Amino acid sequence: MKILAIDTSSKICSVSILEDNDVIIEKHTNDEKTHSQNLMPLVDEIFKESNLSLDDMGLLSCCLGPGSFTGIRIGIATIKAFADVKKIPVVGVTSLESLAYNITTPGLIVSLIDAKNDNVYYSLFSFDGTSYKQIGEYQADNIQNILDSLSIYDDTLTFVGDGSSLHHDKIQTFIKNPEFASDEQNIQTSISIGKSAYNKFKAGNYGDSNTLLPIYLKKSQAERQLDGEK
């Protein structure tokens, strides 16, 4: 099955085509243009270079968030449009889950994305060497509160995401023998979105465009300013 995957939830705009779990092509950009300017040219490029088209895709996937409010909406709207025109099934994947897929060593994985002002988007996953399983709920909270909740674990925790880089020293202080992802693994990518989507599809977790709903976890900057919050 060929899968078109996009991730516009972070500063990087990434587009991939996968054959099941194998990457056929991936392109990304991190220039100063907006995702609305970059996304469609990237999609056009990967189709041309791979000699494939939307008609060849058996599954469409995108990131649901959390992350950039505008970026999330652009990604979802694009996949919704493709799905509606071609009647292709879709799978939405969170940015926190896609980061967990960057770690291929069995164990507990802590996905952390910077949410500004010492806050992070967070989720905990376990990987048994074959499948990833979420433990608990997605959260947006102060990094100290998250680390306090993780202190109960004696198993090694592997931290991934830009939040783990930003709070590296604090994590080392409050967590027993933490492991840290590499710089490359900390980057959000459409490849992980596609791999997660394929596994969800095999498990029967897919639908039409109406199933794609954004996950924000916190108010937008405009909403916080309106409410007098940081």
KEDRENLO-840400 format. One record per residue (C-alpha): residue in one letter; x, y, z; chain; residue number from 1. Coordinates in pm, whole numbers, plus 50000, padded with zeros to 5 digits. Layout:
! residues N
{code = A	east = X	north = Y	up = Z	unit = A	pos = NUM} .
...
***
This chain:
! residues 230
{code = M	east = 50000	north = 50000	up = 50000	unit = A	pos = 1} .
{code = K	east = 50129	north = 50342	up = 49906	unit = A	pos = 2} .
{code = I	east = 50083	north = 50615	up = 50167	unit = A	pos = 3} .
{code = L	east = 50103	north = 50991	up = 50128	unit = A	pos = 4} .
{code = A	east = 50204	north = 51148	up = 50460	unit = A	pos = 5} .
{code = I	east = 50244	north = 51514	up = 50548	unit = A	pos = 6} .
{code = D	east = 50353	north = 51697	up = 50862	unit = A	pos = 7} .
{code = T	east = 50299	north = 52072	up = 50892	unit = A	pos = 8} .
{code = S	east = 50273	north = 52089	up = 51272	unit = A	pos = 9} .
{code = S	east = 50624	north = 52225	up = 51335	unit = A	pos = 10} .
{code = K	east = 50867	north = 52466	up = 51167	unit = A	pos = 11} .
{code = I	east = 50952	north = 52193	up = 50916	unit = A	pos = 12} .
{code = C	east = 50712	north = 52116	up = 50632	unit = A	pos = 13} .
{code = S	east = 50759	north = 51750	up = 50542	unit = A	pos = 14} .
{code = V	east = 50599	north = 51528	up = 50276	unit = A	pos = 15} .
{code = S	east = 50660	north = 51156	up = 50218	unit = A	pos = 16} .
{code = I	east = 50541	north = 50862	up = 50015	unit = A	pos = 17} .
{code = L	east = 50580	north = 50518	up = 50174	unit = A	pos = 18} .
{code = E	east = 50516	north = 50165	up = 50054	unit = A	pos = 19} .
{code = D	east = 50382	north = 50013	up = 50376	unit = A	pos = 20} .
{code = N	east = 50670	north = 50091	up = 50619	unit = A	pos = 21} .
{code = D	east = 50932	north = 50153	up = 50352	unit = A	pos = 22} .
{code = V	east = 51010	north = 50509	up = 50245	unit = A	pos = 23} .
{code = I	east = 50989	north = 50574	up = 49871	unit = A	pos = 24} .
{code = I	east = 51062	north = 50947	up = 49885	unit = A	pos = 25} .
{code = E	east = 51068	north = 51230	up = 50140	unit = A	pos = 26} .
{code = K	east = 51112	north = 51602	up = 50098	unit = A	pos = 27} .
{code = H	east = 51105	north = 51881	up = 50352	unit = A	pos = 28} .
{code = T	east = 51176	north = 52249	up = 50383	unit = A	pos = 29} .
{code = N	east = 51257	north = 52478	up = 50673	unit = A	pos = 30} .
{code = D	east = 51280	north = 52810	up = 50492	unit = A	pos = 31} .
{code = E	east = 51109	north = 53134	up = 50584	unit = A	pos = 32} .
{code = K	east = 50808	north = 53072	up = 50362	unit = A	pos = 33} .
{code = T	east = 50485	north = 52962	up = 50525	unit = A	pos = 34} .
{code = H	east = 50359	north = 52605	up = 50506	unit = A	pos = 35} .
{code = S	east = 50074	north = 52727	up = 50287	unit = A	pos = 36} .
{code = Q	east = 50340	north = 52831	up = 50031	unit = A	pos = 37} .
{code = N	east = 50557	north = 52520	up = 50067	unit = A	pos = 38} .
{code = L	east = 50318	north = 52229	up = 50100	unit = A	pos = 39} .
{code = M	east = 50166	north = 52194	up = 49754	unit = A	pos = 40} .
{code = P	east = 50498	north = 52248	up = 49569	unit = A	pos = 41} .
{code = L	east = 50652	north = 51973	up = 49785	unit = A	pos = 42} .
{code = V	east = 50363	north = 51738	up = 49708	unit = A	pos = 43} .
{code = D	east = 50401	north = 51813	up = 49339	unit = A	pos = 44} .
{code = E	east = 50776	north = 51748	up = 49355	unit = A	pos = 45} .
{code = I	east = 50751	north = 51407	up = 49522	unit = A	pos = 46} .
{code = F	east = 50485	north = 51291	up = 49279	unit = A	pos = 47} .
{code = K	east = 50693	north = 51399	up = 48980	unit = A	pos = 48} .
{code = E	east = 51019	north = 51250	up = 49111	unit = A	pos = 49} .
{code = S	east = 50857	north = 50920	up = 49211	unit = A	pos = 50} .
{code = N	east = 50648	north = 50892	up = 48893	unit = A	pos = 51} .
{code = L	east = 50341	north = 50849	up = 49113	unit = A	pos = 52} .
{code = S	east = 50018	north = 51042	up = 49154	unit = A	pos = 53} .
{code = L	east = 49735	north = 51079	up = 49401	unit = A	pos = 54} .
{code = D	east = 49556	north = 50800	up = 49214	unit = A	pos = 55} .
{code = D	east = 49830	north = 50557	up = 49325	unit = A	pos = 56} .
{code = M	east = 49779	north = 50628	up = 49695	unit = A	pos = 57} .
{code = G	east = 49590	north = 50377	up = 49910	unit = A	pos = 58} .
{code = L	east = 49608	north = 50582	up = 50229	unit = A	pos = 59} .
{code = L	east = 49649	north = 50948	up = 50325	unit = A	pos = 60} .
{code = S	east = 49785	north = 51067	up = 50657	unit = A	pos = 61} .
{code = C	east = 49864	north = 51392	up = 50834	unit = A	pos = 62} .
{code = C	east = 49957	north = 51528	up = 51173	unit = A	pos = 63} .
{code = L	east = 49668	north = 51631	up = 51399	unit = A	pos = 64} .
{code = G	east = 49882	north = 51825	up = 51646	unit = A	pos = 65} .
{code = P	east = 49967	north = 51945	up = 51896	unit = A	pos = 66} .
{code = G	east = 50190	north = 52207	up = 51742	unit = A	pos = 67} .
{code = S	east = 50150	north = 52511	up = 51522	unit = A	pos = 68} .
{code = F	east = 49781	north = 52599	up = 51511	unit = A	pos = 69} .
{code = T	east = 49804	north = 52734	up = 51155	unit = A	pos = 70} .
{code = G	east = 50025	north = 52451	up = 51033	unit = A	pos = 71} .
{code = I	east = 49792	north = 52184	up = 51171	unit = A	pos = 72} .
{code = R	east = 49493	north = 52338	up = 50996	unit = A	pos = 73} .
{code = I	east = 49681	north = 52358	up = 50664	unit = A	pos = 74} .
{code = G	east = 49783	north = 51992	up = 50680	unit = A	pos = 75} .
{code = I	east = 49440	north = 51864	up = 50775	unit = A	pos = 76} .
{code = A	east = 49263	north = 52078	up = 50514	unit = A	pos = 77} .
{code = T	east = 49496	north = 51951	up = 50240	unit = A	pos = 78} .
{code = I	east = 49449	north = 51583	up = 50325	unit = A	pos = 79} .
{code = K	east = 49074	north = 51633	up = 50362	unit = A	pos = 80} .
{code = A	east = 49059	north = 51781	up = 50012	unit = A	pos = 81} .
{code = F	east = 49263	north = 51496	up = 49862	unit = A	pos = 82} .
{code = A	east = 49052	north = 51235	up = 50041	unit = A	pos = 83} .
{code = D	east = 48721	north = 51386	up = 49934	unit = A	pos = 84} .
{code = V	east = 48823	north = 51416	up = 49568	unit = A	pos = 85} .
{code = K	east = 48972	north = 51067	up = 49535	unit = A	pos = 86} .
{code = K	east = 48774	north = 50881	up = 49806	unit = A	pos = 87} .
{code = I	east = 49093	north = 50761	up = 49974	unit = A	pos = 88} .
{code = P	east = 49086	north = 50653	up = 50343	unit = A	pos = 89} .
{code = V	east = 49271	north = 50871	up = 50593	unit = A	pos = 90} .
{code = V	east = 49451	north = 50832	up = 50924	unit = A	pos = 91} .
{code = G	east = 49541	north = 51115	up = 51160	unit = A	pos = 92} .
{code = V	east = 49851	north = 51087	up = 51380	unit = A	pos = 93} .
{code = T	east = 49956	north = 51312	up = 51667	unit = A	pos = 94} .
{code = S	east = 50294	north = 51481	up = 51666	unit = A	pos = 95} .
{code = L	east = 50375	north = 51317	up = 52000	unit = A	pos = 96} .
{code = E	east = 50310	north = 50969	up = 51861	unit = A	pos = 97} .
{code = S	east = 50512	north = 51038	up = 51548	unit = A	pos = 98} .
{code = L	east = 50808	north = 51140	up = 51764	unit = A	pos = 99} .
{code = A	east = 50783	north = 50811	up = 51954	unit = A	pos = 100} .
{code = Y	east = 50817	north = 50630	up = 51620	unit = A	pos = 101} .
{code = N	east = 51161	north = 50791	up = 51581	unit = A	pos = 102} .
{code = I	east = 51281	north = 50569	up = 51867	unit = A	pos = 103} .
{code = T	east = 51335	north = 50206	up = 51768	unit = A	pos = 104} .
{code = T	east = 51483	north = 50074	up = 52093	unit = A	pos = 105} .
{code = P	east = 51232	north = 49883	up = 52309	unit = A	pos = 106} .
{code = G	east = 51131	north = 50056	up = 52632	unit = A	pos = 107} .
{code = L	east = 50945	north = 50359	up = 52761	unit = A	pos = 108} .
{code = I	east = 50948	north = 50671	up = 52543	unit = A	pos = 109} .
{code = V	east = 50869	north = 51023	up = 52662	unit = A	pos = 110} .
{code = S	east = 50764	north = 51259	up = 52382	unit = A	pos = 111} .
{code = L	east = 50807	north = 51626	up = 52469	unit = A	pos = 112} .
{code = I	east = 50733	north = 51926	up = 52246	unit = A	pos = 113} .
{code = D	east = 50813	north = 52278	up = 52360	unit = A	pos = 114} .
{code = A	east = 50496	north = 52477	up = 52433	unit = A	pos = 115} .
{code = K	east = 50678	north = 52792	up = 52554	unit = A	pos = 116} .
{code = N	east = 50715	north = 52945	up = 52903	unit = A	pos = 117} .
{code = D	east = 50847	north = 52616	up = 53055	unit = A	pos = 118} .
{code = N	east = 50540	north = 52429	up = 52932	unit = A	pos = 119} .
{code = V	east = 50547	north = 52117	up = 52714	unit = A	pos = 120} .
{code = Y	east = 50313	north = 51894	up = 52519	unit = A	pos = 121} .
{code = Y	east = 50367	north = 51545	up = 52658	unit = A	pos = 122} .
{code = S	east = 50279	north = 51181	up = 52619	unit = A	pos = 123} .
{code = L	east = 50431	north = 50853	up = 52732	unit = A	pos = 124} .
{code = F	east = 50462	north = 50548	up = 52508	unit = A	pos = 125} .
{code = S	east = 50594	north = 50195	up = 52537	unit = A	pos = 126} .
{code = F	east = 50763	north = 50006	up = 52253	unit = A	pos = 127} .
{code = D	east = 50806	north = 49629	up = 52271	unit = A	pos = 128} .
{code = G	east = 51012	north = 49598	up = 51954	unit = A	pos = 129} .
{code = T	east = 50705	north = 49550	up = 51737	unit = A	pos = 130} .
{code = S	east = 50431	north = 49797	up = 51833	unit = A	pos = 131} .
{code = Y	east = 50393	north = 50129	up = 52012	unit = A	pos = 132} .
{code = K	east = 50134	north = 50179	up = 52286	unit = A	pos = 133} .
{code = Q	east = 50031	north = 50505	up = 52447	unit = A	pos = 134} .
{code = I	east = 50029	north = 50514	up = 52827	unit = A	pos = 135} .
{code = G	east = 49789	north = 50769	up = 52975	unit = A	pos = 136} .
{code = E	east = 49660	north = 51081	up = 52806	unit = A	pos = 137} .
{code = Y	east = 49812	north = 51361	up = 52600	unit = A	pos = 138} .
{code = Q	east = 49891	north = 51660	up = 52820	unit = A	pos = 139} .
{code = A	east = 50002	north = 52021	up = 52810	unit = A	pos = 140} .
{code = D	east = 50165	north = 52116	up = 53139	unit = A	pos = 141} .
{code = N	east = 50466	north = 52271	up = 53309	unit = A	pos = 142} .
{code = I	east = 50780	north = 52063	up = 53256	unit = A	pos = 143} .
{code = Q	east = 50833	north = 52026	up = 53630	unit = A	pos = 144} .
{code = N	east = 50487	north = 51875	up = 53678	unit = A	pos = 145} .
{code = I	east = 50556	north = 51629	up = 53398	unit = A	pos = 146} .
{code = L	east = 50890	north = 51525	up = 53545	unit = A	pos = 147} .
{code = D	east = 50733	north = 51482	up = 53889	unit = A	pos = 148} .
{code = S	east = 50476	north = 51245	up = 53739	unit = A	pos = 149} .
{code = L	east = 50752	north = 51045	up = 53567	unit = A	pos = 150} .
{code = S	east = 50964	north = 51002	up = 53880	unit = A	pos = 151} .
{code = I	east = 50766	north = 50687	up = 53972	unit = A	pos = 152} .
{code = Y	east = 50928	north = 50489	up = 53689	unit = A	pos = 153} .
{code = D	east = 51235	north = 50279	up = 53763	unit = A	pos = 154} .
{code = D	east = 51271	north = 50170	up = 53400	unit = A	pos = 155} .
{code = T	east = 51492	north = 50376	up = 53170	unit = A	pos = 156} .
{code = L	east = 51300	north = 50657	up = 53003	unit = A	pos = 157} .
{code = T	east = 51404	north = 50773	up = 52656	unit = A	pos = 158} .
{code = F	east = 51320	north = 51139	up = 52592	unit = A	pos = 159} .
{code = V	east = 51250	north = 51263	up = 52240	unit = A	pos = 160} .
{code = G	east = 51139	north = 51594	up = 52087	unit = A	pos = 161} .
{code = D	east = 51255	north = 51954	up = 52107	unit = A	pos = 162} .
{code = G	east = 51116	north = 51974	up = 52460	unit = A	pos = 163} .
{code = S	east = 51366	north = 51711	up = 52572	unit = A	pos = 164} .
{code = S	east = 51654	north = 51912	up = 52424	unit = A	pos = 165} .
{code = L	east = 51534	north = 52237	up = 52576	unit = A	pos = 166} .
{code = H	east = 51493	north = 52086	up = 52924	unit = A	pos = 167} .
{code = H	east = 51787	north = 51845	up = 52906	unit = A	pos = 168} .
{code = D	east = 51954	north = 51959	up = 53229	unit = A	pos = 169} .
{code = K	east = 51633	north = 51956	up = 53431	unit = A	pos = 170} .
{code = I	east = 51547	north = 51608	up = 53306	unit = A	pos = 171} .
{code = Q	east = 51888	north = 51482	up = 53415	unit = A	pos = 172} .
{code = T	east = 51833	north = 51634	up = 53758	unit = A	pos = 173} .
{code = F	east = 51491	north = 51481	up = 53829	unit = A	pos = 174} .
{code = I	east = 51488	north = 51154	up = 53630	unit = A	pos = 175} .
{code = K	east = 51694	north = 50844	up = 53708	unit = A	pos = 176} .
{code = N	east = 51937	north = 50759	up = 53426	unit = A	pos = 177} .
{code = P	east = 51743	north = 50912	up = 53137	unit = A	pos = 178} .
{code = E	east = 51830	north = 50842	up = 52775	unit = A	pos = 179} .
{code = F	east = 51807	north = 51115	up = 52512	unit = A	pos = 180} .
{code = A	east = 51725	north = 51091	up = 52143	unit = A	pos = 181} .
{code = S	east = 51975	north = 51217	up = 51889	unit = A	pos = 182} .
{code = D	east = 51931	north = 51555	up = 51721	unit = A	pos = 183} .
{code = E	east = 51801	north = 51381	up = 51409	unit = A	pos = 184} .
{code = Q	east = 51550	north = 51175	up = 51608	unit = A	pos = 185} .
{code = N	east = 51417	north = 51492	up = 51772	unit = A	pos = 186} .
{code = I	east = 51295	north = 51623	up = 51437	unit = A	pos = 187} .
{code = Q	east = 50929	north = 51575	up = 51353	unit = A	pos = 188} .
{code = T	east = 50892	north = 51409	up = 51014	unit = A	pos = 189} .
{code = S	east = 50620	north = 51288	up = 50780	unit = A	pos = 190} .
{code = I	east = 50800	north = 50952	up = 50758	unit = A	pos = 191} .
{code = S	east = 50699	north = 50868	up = 51115	unit = A	pos = 192} .
{code = I	east = 50349	north = 50997	up = 51043	unit = A	pos = 193} .
{code = G	east = 50325	north = 50752	up = 50753	unit = A	pos = 194} .
{code = K	east = 50459	north = 50454	up = 50952	unit = A	pos = 195} .
{code = S	east = 50219	north = 50517	up = 51237	unit = A	pos = 196} .
{code = A	east = 49931	north = 50562	up = 50993	unit = A	pos = 197} .
{code = Y	east = 50008	north = 50230	up = 50826	unit = A	pos = 198} .
{code = N	east = 50002	north = 50046	up = 51160	unit = A	pos = 199} .
{code = K	east = 49675	north = 50215	up = 51253	unit = A	pos = 200} .
{code = F	east = 49526	north = 50120	up = 50917	unit = A	pos = 201} .
{code = K	east = 49623	north = 49755	up = 50966	unit = A	pos = 202} .
{code = A	east = 49449	north = 49767	up = 51305	unit = A	pos = 203} .
{code = G	east = 49134	north = 49905	up = 51144	unit = A	pos = 204} .
{code = N	east = 49179	north = 50259	up = 51278	unit = A	pos = 205} .
{code = Y	east = 49102	north = 50470	up = 50973	unit = A	pos = 206} .
{code = G	east = 48812	north = 50660	up = 50820	unit = A	pos = 207} .
{code = D	east = 48706	north = 50931	up = 50577	unit = A	pos = 208} .
{code = S	east = 48797	north = 51300	up = 50585	unit = A	pos = 209} .
{code = N	east = 48543	north = 51372	up = 50861	unit = A	pos = 210} .
{code = T	east = 48753	north = 51172	up = 51108	unit = A	pos = 211} .
{code = L	east = 49041	north = 51423	up = 51093	unit = A	pos = 212} .
{code = L	east = 49010	north = 51657	up = 51389	unit = A	pos = 213} .
{code = P	east = 49290	north = 51880	up = 51525	unit = A	pos = 214} .
{code = I	east = 49439	north = 51823	up = 51869	unit = A	pos = 215} .
{code = Y	east = 49550	north = 52153	up = 52021	unit = A	pos = 216} .
{code = L	east = 49572	north = 52075	up = 52400	unit = A	pos = 217} .
{code = K	east = 49601	north = 52448	up = 52476	unit = A	pos = 218} .
{code = K	east = 49457	north = 52779	up = 52362	unit = A	pos = 219} .
{code = S	east = 49603	north = 52962	up = 52066	unit = A	pos = 220} .
{code = Q	east = 49832	north = 53261	up = 52130	unit = A	pos = 221} .
{code = A	east = 49553	north = 53498	up = 52025	unit = A	pos = 222} .
{code = E	east = 49309	north = 53334	up = 52268	unit = A	pos = 223} .
{code = R	east = 49564	north = 53350	up = 52553	unit = A	pos = 224} .
{code = Q	east = 49631	north = 53719	up = 52488	unit = A	pos = 225} .
{code = L	east = 49260	north = 53788	up = 52481	unit = A	pos = 226} .
{code = D	east = 49223	north = 53616	up = 52819	unit = A	pos = 227} .
{code = G	east = 49527	north = 53795	up = 52963	unit = A	pos = 228} .
{code = E	east = 49736	north = 53477	up = 52982	unit = A	pos = 229} .
{code = K	east = 50099	north = 53412	up = 52883	unit = A	pos = 230} .
***
